[in-house]
Amino acid sequence: KTDFMKFYNEHQKYYNEYYDFLYENTAIKEIPSLFSEFFGFSMNEMHIESSYLYIPCKNHAIWEGEGKSVIGYFINNGFSNHLNEDELNRDAYIFYFNRLMLHEFGHATADMLENHGKMFDTFSYILDPARNVTGGSVITIDHTYIAVFEAWGLDQIHGEPWGELLISQYCAGGFHICPYIYELIKTNYMSNRDMYPTFDEYIPHLCTTLEEIVTPYTTKEYYEATIYTSLTRFYSRGSNILIIYGTQNPDPTGTEHDKEFAEVIASYFFGSLYNVAIKKDTDVTEDDLSQYNFILIGGPVSNKITEELNENLPIKFEKENEKWGIVHNLPQDTLVFSGFYYKLVKSIEKERYEDPNIGVMEAFHNPYNEEKYGVLIAGNAREGTANSISVSLIFRFLFSYQIGDNERVYEQGFYVIR
């Protein structure tokens, strides 16, 4: 038995500090007007409520205005313990909260769009290939246009190309049509509001435009040509995963480190529907590699399989003047983002990374079976291998590759490997 109000009263100062942080640092006051500008109508009230699971206090943001309805959503406050971190990481959480608020308020529109039903036929066949691959639980029509609203809103709050980064991550997660819709919204919808005063009135034109570039007969081909190769697609390519750690490190403690790290990665799948096996590189056969989606732990010095594949990987390891470094070997038309903590730009951070604390996560087609995927988790040293999964931005694993250390992400890239 608990005394809820007693607990709340004793900790009220903590909650107030948290809410003050949201008011002072997020776009909590701007989002209602952004909502109205994008969709063409407003709400009577917009409520953001804290989940009792994290902080038992609610009603910390209310706006009133002309509109059609009252909406209220829960905002996940599990990040509140990060508010006192350094400025760079704190900014990442501010970005997360802004994205989350845009996303949840976007959900409220489904019942208010009179043309919502007209989207069903068009979007259903366009999204079918992604649903077939991922199982379809989150690949919904609503999420498709809500993602675009999020991206447009982030561009208004944080500036471009933050919206494009978010849309790229959605694409990596299965929403392959989102980048095209995002461009249509920017160049066709927002620039012709006299013709389309509301998003609802734009829906018929949107559907007609999409039907011109993707038909029921070309939808699978379009999906394969536009969906980003990503770590998330790796997870959706069957339930059997093989984790391969290296034994080639001349320092035995390095091998032991990679083995323990492989066990850590395997623990992520405990309780899931995946069948996960761990093997050392010297025990792996070509049949294993063709049968499984596999995760390689360790770079070419420590892992025999990584060494065999290294030259053809999108991000590879290269030895120069007796020193190993992470370098780019990217497919054509790769979209790369960097400068996350200063000024986001679409370019690589640097040509070569030699810091032992830096590592890479990358996804690639399994060269032994084109229907399956491979993932490399490796660093210039054992520290870099462990650090490569330490930090994420917005969505975890929704990218083709990521280079980072234990404090920040230097690059995220998105590519299509056909």
Residue pairs with C-beta under 8 A, 6 or more apart in sequence:
4 56
7 56
8 15
8 56
8 57
12 57
15 55
15 57
17 83
18 55
18 77
18 80
18 83
19 57
19 60
21 83
22 28
22 60
22 61
22 97
23 29
23 61
25 90
25 94
26 94
26 97
26 98
26 101
27 34
27 98
27 101
27 157
28 48
28 61
28 101
29 63
30 156
30 157
31 46
31 98
31 101
31 102
31 105
31 153
32 42
32 43
32 46
32 63
32 65
34 102
34 153
34 156
34 157
35 42
35 43
35 46
35 105
35 106
36 42
36 65
38 149
38 152
38 153
38 199
39 109
39 149
39 198
39 199
39 200
40 193
40 197
40 198
40 199
40 200
40 201
41 67
41 68
41 112
41 198
42 65
42 66
42 67
42 68
43 63
43 65
43 67
43 68
43 69
43 70
43 71
43 108
44 64
44 65
44 66
44 67
44 68
44 69
44 70
45 62
45 63
45 64
45 70
45 71
45 72
46 61
46 62
46 63
46 71
46 105
47 59
47 61
47 62
47 70
47 71
47 72
47 73
48 60
48 61
48 72
48 73
48 75
48 101
49 58
49 59
49 60
49 72
49 73
49 74
49 75
50 56
50 57
50 58
50 60
50 74
50 75
50 77
51 74
51 75
51 76
51 77
54 76
54 77
54 78
54 80
55 77
55 80
68 112
69 108
69 112
71 105
71 108
73 104
73 105
73 107
73 108
74 104
75 97
75 100
75 101
75 104
76 100
79 93
79 96
79 97
82 89
82 90
82 93
83 90
83 93
85 93
88 341
88 407
88 408
89 407
89 408
91 341
92 340
92 341
92 393
95 154
95 158
95 162
95 393
95 394
96 394
98 153
98 154
98 157
98 158
99 150
99 154
99 166
99 394
102 149
102 150
102 153
102 154
103 146
103 147
103 150
106 142
106 145
106 146
106 149
106 150
107 142
107 146
109 146
109 199
110 116
110 142
112 200
113 199
113 200
113 203
114 200
115 200
115 201
115 203
115 204
116 200
116 203
118 203
118 204
118 207
119 141
119 145
119 203
119 206
119 207
120 141
121 207
122 207
122 210
122 211
123 141
123 144
123 177
123 207
123 210
124 141
125 214
125 216
125 219
126 177
126 210
126 214
126 219
126 222
127 139
127 140
127 141
127 144
127 175
127 177
128 219
129 176
129 219
129 220
129 223
129 224
130 136
130 139
130 174
130 175
130 176
130 223
130 227
131 139
133 174
133 233
133 236
133 237
134 174
134 236
135 236
138 173
138 174
139 174
139 175
143 175
144 175
144 177
144 178
144 181
145 181
145 199
147 166
147 167
147 170
147 175
147 178
147 182
148 167
148 178
148 181
148 182
148 185
150 163
150 166
151 162
151 163
151 164
151 166
151 167
151 170
151 178
151 182
152 163
152 182
152 185
152 186
152 190
153 163
154 162
154 163
154 166
155 161
155 162
155 163
158 344
159 344
161 337
161 344
161 345
161 346
162 344
163 182
164 179
164 182
164 335
164 346
165 337
165 344
165 393
165 394
165 412
166 394
167 178
167 179
167 182
168 179
168 228
168 335
168 337
168 399
168 414
169 394
169 395
169 398
169 399
170 178
170 398
171 178
171 179
171 226
171 227
171 228
171 414
172 227
172 228
172 230
172 232
172 233
172 398
172 399
172 400
172 414
173 230
173 232
173 395
173 398
174 227
174 232
174 233
174 236
176 222
176 223
176 226
176 227
176 228
177 210
177 214
177 226
179 226
180 210
180 213
180 226
181 206
181 210
184 206
184 209
188 205
188 209
189 196
189 199
189 202
189 206
196 202
196 205
213 222
214 222
224 418
225 416
225 418
226 416
227 233
227 416
228 399
228 400
228 414
228 415
228 416
229 363
229 364
229 365
229 373
229 400
229 415
229 416
229 417
230 363
230 397
230 398
230 399
230 400
230 414
231 361
231 363
231 375
231 397
231 398
231 399
232 397
232 398
233 363
233 373
234 293
234 363
234 373
234 374
234 375
235 274
235 397
237 293
237 371
237 372
237 373
238 293
238 372
239 273
239 274
239 275
240 274
240 275
240 277
240 291
240 292
240 293
241 269
241 274
241 275
241 276
241 277
241 292
241 293
241 294
241 295
242 276
242 277
242 278
242 279
242 284
242 288
242 289
242 291
242 292
242 293
242 294
242 295
243 262
243 265
243 266
243 276
243 277
243 278
243 279
243 294
243 295
243 297
244 262
244 278
244 279
244 280
244 281
244 284
244 294
244 295
244 296
244 297
244 303
244 305
245 255
245 258
245 259
245 261
245 262
245 278
245 279
245 280
245 281
245 297
245 298
245 303
246 255
246 258
246 280
246 281
246 296
246 297
246 298
246 299
246 302
246 303
246 304
246 305
246 306
247 255
247 280
247 281
247 282
247 302
247 304
248 255
248 281
248 301
248 302
248 303
248 304
248 307
249 255
249 258
249 298
249 301
249 302
254 302
254 382
255 302
257 382
257 385
257 386
258 297
258 298
258 302
258 303
258 382
258 385
259 278
259 280
261 297
261 377
261 385
261 386
262 278
262 295
262 297
263 278
265 295
265 297
265 377
265 389
266 276
266 278
269 276
277 292
279 288
281 303
281 304
281 305
282 304
284 305
286 368
288 294
289 305
289 366
289 368
289 369
290 366
290 368
290 369
290 372
291 369
292 372
293 366
293 372
293 373
293 374
293 375
294 305
294 366
294 372
294 374
294 375
295 374
295 375
295 376
295 377
296 303
296 305
296 306
296 309
296 374
296 375
296 376
296 377
296 378
297 303
297 377
297 378
297 385
298 306
298 378
298 385
299 306
299 310
299 317
299 324
299 378
299 379
299 380
299 385
300 306
300 307
300 310
300 317
300 324
301 307
301 317
301 324
302 378
303 378
306 317
306 376
306 378
309 364
309 367
309 374
309 376
310 316
310 317
311 329
312 329
312 367
313 329
313 362
313 364
313 376
314 328
314 329
314 330
314 331
314 334
314 362
314 364
314 400
314 401
314 413
314 415
314 417
315 326
315 327
315 328
315 329
315 330
315 360
315 362
315 376
315 401
315 403
315 413
316 326
316 327
316 329
317 324
317 325
317 326
317 327
317 378
317 380
318 324
318 325
318 326
318 327
318 352
319 325
320 352
323 354
324 354
324 380
325 352
325 353
325 354
325 380
326 352
326 353
326 354
326 358
326 359
326 360
326 379
326 380
326 403
327 351
327 352
327 353
328 348
328 351
330 336
330 413
330 415
331 415
331 416
331 417
333 415
333 416
334 400
334 413
334 414
334 415
335 346
335 413
335 414
335 415
336 346
336 347
336 348
336 411
336 412
336 413
336 414
337 344
337 345
337 346
337 411
337 412
337 413
338 344
338 345
338 347
338 348
338 349
338 410
338 411
338 412
339 345
339 349
340 393
340 408
340 409
340 412
341 408
348 411
349 403
349 410
349 411
350 410
353 380
353 403
353 410
354 380
355 380
355 384
355 405
356 379
356 380
356 381
356 383
356 384
357 379
357 380
357 381
357 383
357 384
357 387
357 405
357 406
358 379
358 380
358 384
358 387
358 403
358 404
358 405
358 410
359 377
359 378
359 379
359 380
359 384
359 385
359 386
359 387
359 388
359 403
359 404
359 405
360 376
360 377
360 378
360 379
360 388
360 401
360 402
360 403
361 375
361 376
361 377
361 388
361 389
361 397
361 401
361 402
362 375
362 376
362 400
362 401
362 402
363 373
363 374
363 375
363 400
363 401
364 373
364 374
364 375
364 376
364 417
365 372
365 373
365 374
365 417
366 372
366 373
366 374
367 374
377 385
377 388
377 389
378 384
378 385
378 388
379 385
379 386
379 387
379 388
383 406
384 405
386 406
387 404
387 405
387 406
388 402
388 403
388 404
390 404
390 405
390 406
390 407
391 404
391 405
391 406
391 407
391 408
391 409
392 402
392 409
393 409
393 412
399 412
399 413
399 414
400 413
400 414
400 415
401 411
401 412
401 413
401 415
402 409
402 411
402 412
402 413
403 409
403 410
403 411
404 410
404 411
